[in-house]
Amino acid sequence: MNKYNNFNRLFGLFLVFSTLLLASCIKDTLDTEPKLSFSETNVFANFASTQTYALGFYGVFDGYDKHRETFDSEFNGDLLFNNNATQGSDWIWGRVTVPTNSGIWNFSTIRRVNLMLENIEKSDMTDVEINHWRSVGYFFRALDYHEKLLTFGDVPWIDTVVSDTDEAILYASRTPRNEVAAHVLEDLLYAEEHILEPGTNGIPQNRIGKDAVRVLISRFGLFEGTWRKYHGLGGEEPYLRASANAAQGLIDSHPTLHPNYDELFNTEDLGSVPGIILYKQYEVGVLEHDLTFYFRSPASNSGWDLTKSAMNLYLMQDGQSRYTSPLFDGELNPYDEFRNRDHRLYYTVTPPYRVNLVPGDSKAFEYTGNPLDREYLDLMASLSDETHKLLPERQSTGGVLNTAPHFRDYNEGNGNMVTRTGYRLWKYYNRDNDIRQHTTDAPIFRMGEILVNYAEAKWELGEFNQSVADLTINKLRARGHVADMVVSNIDASFDPSRDATVDPVLWEIRRERAVELMSENFRFNDLRRWKKMDAYAGKEKLGMYIVSSDYNNNIPIQNGASEGYISYFGTPPAFPDYYYLYPIPSNQRVLNPNIEPNPGWEQ
């Protein structure tokens, strides 16, 4: 497949089209009427021109373009640690202030969608074609409103093109969450029924179709349903049911997963990879990213670690937790701690190793002679290949990093690829030596999320059983070389570290979600919808167990001990309830005094 001839060429055409025809059409605030420099009738007159217009909606998918923002949001949860930071997350440490503006409180995409929806009715297209573009519009509007709901709660519902005389809309108060969520679900169910499939009617592959709509129903329904349940709003069942039904349809259509977890995130062309529903394509000279560079670059750029809490979530290969499995060899050294674990760990955190550098040749190395030092070099040679995750790690210029973990505060190597917790994230690391022009495709929607969505929704509906586990969690475990979940074997003693307020089976479902979706920008919002920020992110973020004297006493240990878990920030303050919703940007309240702040964020 020529990626340029697919997404990127069409996106380029859209940029030309939008520059010529839409330059002055859209403003970012609600108090300005779109000034059209073209005929709306002409733009939406036929299927092809409407398709070109709608291509502009795809810009909402960041892919790997804004990877630093994605990872930074993960620091707000309990599983990722910013090893560049001198302080913890503002959300965890209570330092969030009301912003002047917000990219999420922005209605430009909704305006563009509404513009299309109002004008396709006047076109010469058939009812089937009109229904398709209505469905596409409903999808992107729902995607936008889903983000607004999970961020702010109540937000204005706008389903018409706003003019500067529409004071009823311009100065409207926030629409109650119940009403907005009901509109979103209604629109998505319509889209699921009426959208045309990629590959038909001249629609290119890798576009929004029924499968993508079902992913969004699954995601939105699970979030909205569990938010309602755990925040005491009620009315969760329709959303959970919609989530489960959509996921079931996807599971029926996509029964096979790609066997290699790493290749989901480090592949040049995801077009033929099983389980990928939608992805963002990159091509040299057309659209590139520099994500891989940041995993193979100087310490100033290498900022992402997993925490001890994240490490402890990875099961042993016998399907038991590290607290109960006879396969767990302990944590007094990293070689023991990594042994016999879920293979997804080896693709997510750099396994421990040590080599000797060859003087005068930065790209050459020799084994130390200690079998433990090369244990995971040999393991990764059996799991990966030259273009992906062979050890030892190499800088973007090809130079060898002689040891992992390579601590930022005990620099044994060359200053690159450092960690503070001892668990350096390398999920997006590969051996592409092009410094900043990377073209690995970014998954947008994939079946790994759908399987854990389905498992969780079915549990919340009281319908999780061994058959559901086999359809979902056990497929993911098989890819990680972990023994199956046997639901009847899971009781209160299965994981002694379990949150006692969470059912043991639900705990395992949530564990699987965390492991499968690690560092993919889900965890903070998961903790928010479960109302578990204080219980999990409110704990001290810890790292690997070490002996301080082994590192010149340069690395801080919990409670100032001579050996124990690495700890930099201590225990944060209690997470206030009003932090579960974001503050409304202050400029919106100036523009519209009828926009009330979220409770607790009053100025």
VOGU-3710 file (C-alpha; in Angstrom, 3 decimals, decimal comma):
1> mnkynnfnrl> 0,000/0,000/0,000  1,302/3,459/-0,935  0,503/5,551/2,090  1,064/8,793/0,222  -1,677/7,862/-2,212  -4,020/7,236/0,688  -4,377/9,515/3,696  -1,598/12,025/3,127  -2,336/12,851/-0,502  -5,977/13,469/0,319
11> fglflvfstl> -5,023/15,471/3,364  -2,770/17,581/1,168  -5,641/18,138/-1,255  -7,784/19,207/1,648  -5,219/21,784/2,729  -5,243/23,319/-0,755  -9,013/23,184/-0,874  -9,425/24,735/2,541  -6,877/27,464/1,821  -8,726/28,564/-1,316
21> llascikdtl> -12,280/28,185/-0,114  -12,453/28,162/3,673  -9,791/30,641/4,739  -12,153/32,996/6,538  -14,956/30,566/7,247  -14,347/29,583/10,819  -13,512/31,340/14,031  -12,780/29,696/17,348  -15,377/31,526/19,440  -19,163/31,292/19,378
31> dtepklsfse> -19,767/35,017/18,934  -18,781/35,196/15,240  -20,792/34,152/12,227  -18,845/32,123/9,649  -17,975/34,371/6,713  -18,286/32,164/3,656  -16,164/33,095/0,648  -17,714/30,361/-1,462  -21,105/28,940/-2,328  -22,279/26,459/0,261
41> tnvfanfast> -24,421/24,851/-2,420  -21,378/24,203/-4,594  -19,197/22,896/-1,827  -21,759/20,336/-0,704  -23,314/19,744/-4,112  -22,028/16,223/-4,624  -20,411/13,282/-2,892  -16,851/14,005/-4,016  -16,722/17,662/-2,966  -18,362/16,865/0,378
51> qtyalgfygv> -15,773/14,133/0,894  -12,983/16,654/0,364  -14,570/19,047/2,853  -15,048/16,280/5,439  -11,400/15,268/5,194  -10,635/18,332/7,288  -12,272/16,657/10,291  -9,494/14,051/10,430  -7,060/16,622/11,766  -8,484/15,969/15,241
61> fdgydkhret> -6,494/12,724/15,346  -3,075/13,717/16,651  -1,437/10,314/16,222  2,220/10,759/17,073  2,231/14,484/16,228  1,679/15,709/19,798  3,261/12,844/21,675  4,722/14,982/24,440  1,264/16,280/25,383  -0,053/12,717/25,429
71> fdsefngdll> 2,657/11,461/27,752  2,430/14,526/29,968  -1,237/13,751/30,628  -0,220/10,262/31,758  1,904/11,807/34,511  -1,361/12,918/36,122  -2,177/9,299/36,968  -0,394/6,687/39,034  1,486/4,647/36,443  3,843/7,088/34,694
81> fnnnatqgsd> 6,545/9,298/36,210  8,136/12,354/34,611  11,850/11,820/35,148  12,586/15,323/33,838  10,473/16,978/36,501  11,581/18,504/39,766  7,994/18,468/41,045  5,095/16,095/40,568  1,967/16,569/38,476  -0,053/19,733/39,133
91> wiwgrvtvpt> -3,224/17,624/39,239  -1,799/15,313/41,884  -0,164/18,055/43,941  -3,104/20,479/43,888  -1,524/23,236/41,808  -4,066/23,525/38,973  -5,325/27,061/38,341  -8,188/28,344/36,199  -6,799/28,855/32,663  -7,569/31,854/30,502
101> nsgiwnfsti> -8,527/29,628/27,582  -8,682/25,970/26,608  -8,301/24,099/23,352  -11,056/21,746/24,476  -13,540/24,576/25,087  -13,445/25,316/21,382  -16,387/24,842/19,035  -14,717/25,198/15,638  -15,014/21,501/14,764  -18,645/21,474/15,856
111> rrvnlmleni> -19,275/24,552/13,706  -17,691/22,914/10,671  -19,781/19,801/11,212  -22,992/21,789/11,618  -22,206/23,738/8,463  -22,021/20,482/6,535  -25,130/19,036/8,157  -27,228/22,081/7,280  -26,126/22,134/3,651  -26,088/18,503/2,532
121> eksdmtdvei> -29,888/18,532/2,590  -29,802/21,015/-0,319  -27,460/18,900/-2,447  -28,169/16,631/-5,415  -26,932/13,578/-3,528  -29,092/10,537/-2,943  -30,654/9,874/0,434  -28,072/7,143/1,058  -25,238/9,551/0,345  -26,749/12,317/2,461
131> nhwrsvgyff> -27,257/9,871/5,313  -23,610/8,860/5,037  -22,305/12,414/5,372  -24,749/13,096/8,163  -23,286/10,043/9,897  -19,723/11,262/9,381  -20,705/14,633/10,828  -22,425/13,015/13,784  -19,308/10,915/14,458  -16,919/13,871/14,599
141> raldyhekll> -19,345/16,007/16,579  -19,797/13,141/19,045  -16,029/12,686/19,319  -15,662/16,372/20,163  -18,513/16,358/22,677  -17,186/13,197/24,330  -13,960/15,037/25,112  -15,869/18,076/26,363  -18,094/15,955/28,611  -15,226/14,036/30,176
151> tfgdvpwidt> -13,370/17,304/30,737  -15,977/19,829/31,854  -19,231/17,964/32,459  -22,092/20,260/31,379  -21,312/22,108/28,113  -23,455/24,037/25,605  -25,103/21,712/23,076  -24,953/23,353/19,639  -26,451/21,628/16,613  -26,932/24,606/14,306
161> vvsdtdeail> -24,598/27,073/12,618  -24,354/30,022/14,988  -24,664/33,551/13,617  -23,880/36,804/15,396  -27,597/37,388/15,879  -28,261/34,068/17,636  -28,162/35,507/21,141  -30,128/32,564/22,520  -27,147/30,347/21,656  -24,326/32,830/22,068
171> yasrtprnev> -25,399/33,573/25,608  -26,867/30,224/26,516  -25,971/28,500/29,752  -24,330/25,091/29,867  -26,554/22,237/28,725  -26,978/19,561/31,413  -24,744/16,530/30,998  -27,749/14,198/30,748  -29,035/16,002/27,678  -25,673/16,285/25,917
181> aahvledlly> -24,812/12,624/26,554  -28,194/11,500/25,245  -27,661/13,513/22,038  -24,188/12,021/21,583  -25,411/8,446/21,967  -28,389/9,053/19,680  -26,146/10,496/16,968  -23,654/7,647/17,202  -26,350/4,990/16,950  -27,691/6,746/13,853
191> aeehilepgt> -24,203/6,839/12,350  -23,641/3,145/13,069  -26,729/2,316/11,029  -26,286/4,700/8,098  -22,574/5,253/7,456  -21,099/3,766/4,280  -18,061/1,526/4,428  -14,553/2,520/3,289  -13,891/0,964/-0,087  -17,429/1,642/-1,336
201> ngipqnrigk> -18,841/4,673/-3,177  -15,334/5,973/-3,805  -14,522/6,218/-0,093  -10,821/5,430/0,458  -9,667/2,843/2,950  -8,668/4,013/6,436  -11,677/6,298/6,773  -14,501/6,425/9,251  -16,889/3,505/8,768  -19,135/1,372/10,923
211> davrvlisrf> -16,182/-0,113/12,822  -14,818/3,309/13,795  -18,277/4,426/14,896  -18,564/1,319/17,047  -15,196/2,044/18,658  -16,418/5,476/19,676  -19,713/4,063/20,986  -17,719/1,539/23,005  -15,375/4,206/24,397  -18,006/6,849/25,067
221> glfegtwrky> -20,553/4,427/26,508  -18,047/2,921/28,938  -16,800/6,297/30,113  -20,233/7,836/30,486  -21,735/4,759/32,113  -19,003/4,300/34,698  -18,758/8,036/35,398  -22,472/8,026/36,149  -22,159/4,993/38,397  -19,107/5,972/40,423
231> hglggeepyl> -20,000/9,664/40,670  -23,527/8,884/41,803  -25,412/10,368/38,832  -27,396/7,234/37,958  -28,727/6,284/34,538  -25,633/4,293/33,566  -27,269/1,200/32,061  -28,101/2,535/28,540  -24,517/3,714/28,065  -22,946/0,516/29,338
241> rasanaaqgl> -25,299/-1,535/27,177  -24,446/0,511/24,099  -20,740/0,094/24,852  -21,051/-3,663/25,213  -23,180/-4,048/22,074  -20,782/-2,026/19,937  -17,778/-3,935/21,263  -19,528/-7,245/20,633  -20,048/-6,286/16,993  -16,373/-5,406/16,634
251> idshptlhpn> -15,239/-8,629/18,282  -17,406/-10,600/15,865  -15,873/-8,721/12,899  -12,283/-8,815/14,143  -11,710/-12,139/15,887  -7,934/-12,137/15,303  -5,293/-10,018/17,003  -1,895/-9,236/15,566  0,454/-11,584/17,455  3,218/-9,027/18,101
261> ydelfntedl> 2,308/-6,291/20,598  5,358/-4,170/19,779  4,523/-3,958/16,087  1,252/-2,167/16,858  3,305/0,901/17,779  6,454/0,554/15,661  5,339/-0,392/12,150  5,692/1,531/8,907  2,305/0,455/7,537  -0,550/-0,554/9,819
271> gsvpgiilyk> -2,907/-1,051/6,884  -2,657/-4,839/6,921  -2,213/-5,373/10,669  -5,101/-7,341/12,217  -6,995/-5,505/14,910  -6,186/-1,985/13,690  -9,444/-0,120/12,997  -8,091/3,340/12,190  -4,572/4,714/12,075  -2,676/7,869/11,164
281> qyevgvlehd> -0,284/7,422/8,302  3,143/8,991/7,948  5,295/9,295/4,844  8,770/10,737/4,261  8,547/14,278/2,952  4,772/14,426/3,452  3,961/13,901/7,112  6,554/12,802/9,671  6,989/12,648/13,429  9,920/12,563/15,838
291> ltfyfrspas> 8,537/10,251/18,528  11,233/7,600/18,185  13,951/10,236/18,487  12,796/11,059/22,002  13,350/7,506/23,149  16,903/7,430/21,797  18,098/10,919/22,607  19,884/12,920/25,330  18,660/12,973/28,908  16,884/16,299/28,421
301> nsgwdltksa> 14,403/14,558/26,116  14,141/11,176/27,846  11,443/11,889/30,373  9,145/8,893/30,678  9,246/6,187/33,326  6,818/3,658/34,711  6,244/3,565/38,450  6,500/0,641/40,841  2,689/0,487/40,838  2,733/-0,011/37,071
311> mnlylmqdgq> 5,464/-2,650/37,276  3,488/-4,607/39,853  0,475/-4,844/37,549  2,269/-7,107/35,063  1,400/-10,722/35,791  3,733/-13,657/35,861  3,497/-16,045/32,933  1,511/-18,538/35,027  -1,285/-15,965/35,216  -0,746/-15,170/38,889
321> srytsplfdg> 0,276/-11,905/40,474  3,846/-11,319/41,609  2,574/-11,631/45,198  1,414/-15,241/44,859  3,255/-16,818/41,928  6,122/-19,271/42,540  7,686/-17,843/39,349  8,430/-14,524/41,010  12,093/-14,441/42,003  11,975/-11,243/44,054
331> elnpydefrn> 12,799/-7,584/43,524  16,179/-7,157/45,201  17,756/-6,921/41,760  16,141/-6,029/38,410  17,119/-9,296/36,728  14,955/-11,235/39,163  12,102/-8,768/39,048  11,741/-8,907/35,242  11,973/-12,685/34,938  8,952/-14,766/33,834
341> rdhrlyytvt> 6,689/-11,769/33,254  3,994/-10,884/30,738  5,833/-10,263/27,454  4,124/-6,899/27,079  6,403/-5,728/29,882  9,491/-6,421/27,771  8,036/-4,306/24,958  7,085/-1,482/27,331  9,959/-1,124/29,823  13,629/-1,510/28,931
351> ppyrvnlvpg> 14,730/-4,861/30,416  17,898/-4,799/32,548  21,299/-5,584/31,033  24,954/-4,638/31,110  27,630/-4,737/28,392  31,190/-3,466/28,053  31,874/-0,722/25,547  34,634/-1,195/22,987  37,162/1,655/23,261  37,247/3,816/20,172
361> dskafeytgn> 34,003/2,447/18,676  30,797/3,838/20,192  28,658/1,390/18,227  30,415/-1,788/19,369  30,060/-3,742/22,622  31,235/-6,928/24,324  29,468/-9,186/26,818  30,620/-8,870/30,415  30,980/-12,593/31,038  28,225/-12,534/33,689
371> pldreyldlm> 25,282/-14,624/32,386  22,791/-12,395/34,192  24,022/-9,322/32,334  23,075/-10,846/28,986  19,886/-12,707/30,024  17,563/-10,097/28,550  19,793/-9,341/25,594  19,223/-12,949/24,585  15,534/-12,791/25,430  14,926/-9,712/23,281
381> aslsdethkl> 16,870/-11,316/20,430  14,254/-14,063/20,509  11,308/-11,640/20,741  12,327/-8,819/18,410  14,516/-8,003/15,408  17,089/-5,546/14,076  14,556/-2,801/13,353  12,704/-2,901/16,646  13,858/-3,721/20,182  17,167/-5,503/20,310
391> lperqstggv> 19,380/-4,815/23,302  21,618/-3,065/24,113  19,754/0,162/23,554  21,246/2,534/21,037  21,165/6,296/20,721  19,682/7,909/17,634  23,214/8,001/16,226  23,726/4,278/16,861  25,919/4,569/19,952  25,537/1,804/22,536
401> lntaphfrdy> 24,082/2,440/25,987  26,129/0,171/28,212  23,595/-0,491/30,982  19,941/-0,462/31,917  18,566/0,767/34,140  20,635/3,848/33,441  19,860/6,223/36,283  19,724/9,946/35,662  21,335/10,621/39,037  24,028/7,967/38,695
411> negngnmvtr> 25,311/8,386/35,179  27,290/5,329/34,155  26,766/5,741/30,446  26,813/8,612/28,010  24,032/10,748/29,453  21,355/9,388/27,153  18,224/7,283/27,705  17,985/7,805/31,438  15,519/6,834/34,141  14,715/7,862/37,677
421> tgyrlwkyyn> 12,394/5,042/38,759  14,469/2,317/37,077  11,608/1,456/34,713  12,228/3,445/31,541  9,381/3,527/29,040  10,515/2,295/25,627  7,179/1,247/24,114  7,733/3,555/21,123  11,453/2,867/20,747  12,652/1,312/17,502
431> rdndirqhtt> 15,899/1,188/15,579  14,995/3,726/12,896  18,194/5,766/12,556  16,629/8,728/10,758  17,087/11,404/13,407  13,720/13,220/13,444  11,890/12,082/10,318  10,070/8,992/11,500  7,213/7,420/9,580  5,913/4,643/11,793
441> dapifrmgei> 2,120/4,718/11,675  0,128/5,646/14,780  -2,829/3,474/15,839  -5,929/5,580/16,519  -8,478/2,831/17,189  -7,416/-0,741/17,875  -9,000/-3,925/19,134  -6,898/-4,091/22,295  -8,984/-1,231/23,682  -12,229/-2,826/22,512
451> lvnyaeakwe> -11,498/-6,102/24,283  -10,900/-4,420/27,633  -13,873/-2,095/27,089  -16,108/-5,104/26,503  -14,817/-6,993/29,512  -15,364/-4,016/31,796  -18,788/-3,108/30,414  -19,972/-6,705/30,770  -18,797/-6,804/34,382  -20,586/-3,539/35,142
461> lgefnqsvad> -23,737/-5,022/33,587  -23,395/-8,152/35,736  -22,681/-10,327/32,693  -18,964/-11,083/32,916  -18,195/-14,812/32,915  -15,620/-17,258/31,580  -16,953/-16,954/28,025  -16,442/-13,188/28,096  -12,982/-13,641/29,615  -12,071/-16,015/26,776
471> ltinklrarg> -13,289/-13,527/24,163  -11,343/-10,654/25,660  -8,742/-10,894/28,408  -7,475/-14,318/27,429  -6,807/-13,188/23,855  -4,643/-10,386/25,206  -2,908/-12,658/27,674  -2,121/-15,163/24,937  -0,308/-12,401/23,066  1,656/-11,695/26,253
481> hvadmvvsni> 2,444/-15,403/26,821  0,437/-15,360/30,053  -1,798/-18,203/31,203  -5,550/-17,728/30,836  -7,733/-16,017/33,363  -9,900/-18,622/35,079  -12,702/-16,579/36,570  -13,633/-19,169/39,194  -10,076/-19,082/40,586  -10,113/-15,357/41,341
491> dasfdpsrda> -10,972/-14,517/44,915  -9,936/-11,997/47,547  -6,545/-13,677/47,978  -5,568/-13,655/44,297  -3,736/-10,326/44,590  -2,984/-9,177/48,146  -2,227/-5,676/46,806  -5,776/-5,289/45,476  -7,818/-2,253/46,429  -10,176/-3,890/48,924
501> tvdpvlweir> -13,076/-1,735/47,743  -12,890/-3,250/44,246  -14,297/-6,675/43,435  -11,443/-9,180/42,791  -12,629/-9,974/39,244  -13,119/-6,307/38,384  -9,626/-5,642/39,755  -8,211/-8,151/37,260  -10,194/-6,597/34,413  -8,858/-3,164/35,315
511> reravelmse> -5,353/-4,626/35,605  -5,602/-5,963/32,068  -6,784/-2,581/30,825  -3,855/-0,796/32,463  -1,297/-3,222/31,038  -2,719/-3,361/27,512  -3,156/0,421/27,223  -0,066/1,512/29,171  1,085/5,019/28,174  -1,673/5,440/25,571
521> nfrfndlrrw> -3,419/8,340/27,325  -6,187/6,399/29,081  -5,142/6,048/32,716  -5,822/9,569/34,042  -9,351/9,519/32,648  -9,861/5,957/33,890  -9,009/7,027/37,436  -11,311/10,017/37,070  -14,300/7,974/35,902  -13,765/5,336/38,610
531> kkmdayagke> -13,325/8,162/41,159  -10,003/6,621/42,207  -7,568/9,508/41,895  -7,106/9,887/45,625  -6,802/6,135/46,197  -4,166/5,520/43,497  -2,566/8,730/42,202  -2,677/10,071/45,752  -0,093/7,525/46,837  3,646/8,096/46,788
541> klgmyivssd> 5,107/7,388/43,360  7,862/4,841/43,883  10,549/3,252/41,773  12,775/0,195/41,817  14,158/-1,373/44,997  17,837/-0,394/45,356  20,639/-0,187/47,887  21,611/3,466/48,136  25,336/2,841/48,542  25,403/0,999/45,200
551> ynnnipiqng> 24,705/4,370/43,581  26,940/6,637/45,655  23,900/7,578/47,749  22,796/9,830/44,887  19,314/8,355/44,507  16,674/9,134/47,159  14,939/6,216/48,869  11,557/6,153/50,553  11,699/7,500/54,115  15,422/8,226/53,732
561> asegyisyfg> 16,336/4,559/54,221  19,643/3,046/53,142  17,834/0,594/50,912  14,296/0,375/49,625  12,124/1,892/46,921  13,239/4,966/45,007  11,148/7,998/45,965  11,548/11,586/44,762  8,406/13,480/45,705  6,896/11,835/48,776
571> tppafpdyyy> 3,159/11,556/49,393  0,925/14,200/47,786  -2,018/15,910/49,479  -5,551/14,533/49,276  -7,178/14,850/45,864  -10,135/17,242/46,176  -13,453/16,090/44,721  -13,900/19,219/42,632  -10,712/18,336/40,708  -12,591/15,542/38,956
581> lypipsnqrv> -13,925/18,173/36,539  -11,681/20,755/34,878  -12,138/24,484/35,437  -14,029/26,433/32,769  -11,592/28,843/31,047  -12,029/32,366/32,365  -12,295/34,035/28,950  -15,480/32,069/28,206  -17,104/33,430/31,348  -16,175/36,947/30,260
591> lnpniepnpg> -17,696/36,393/26,807  -20,788/34,721/28,226  -21,684/35,539/31,837  -24,311/32,779/31,767  -21,559/30,140/31,741  -21,298/29,053/35,359  -17,997/27,681/36,733  -17,664/24,110/37,878  -18,150/23,849/41,653  -14,921/24,494/43,529
601> weq> -13,377/26,495/40,692  -15,172/29,767/41,421  -12,976/32,831/41,048
//
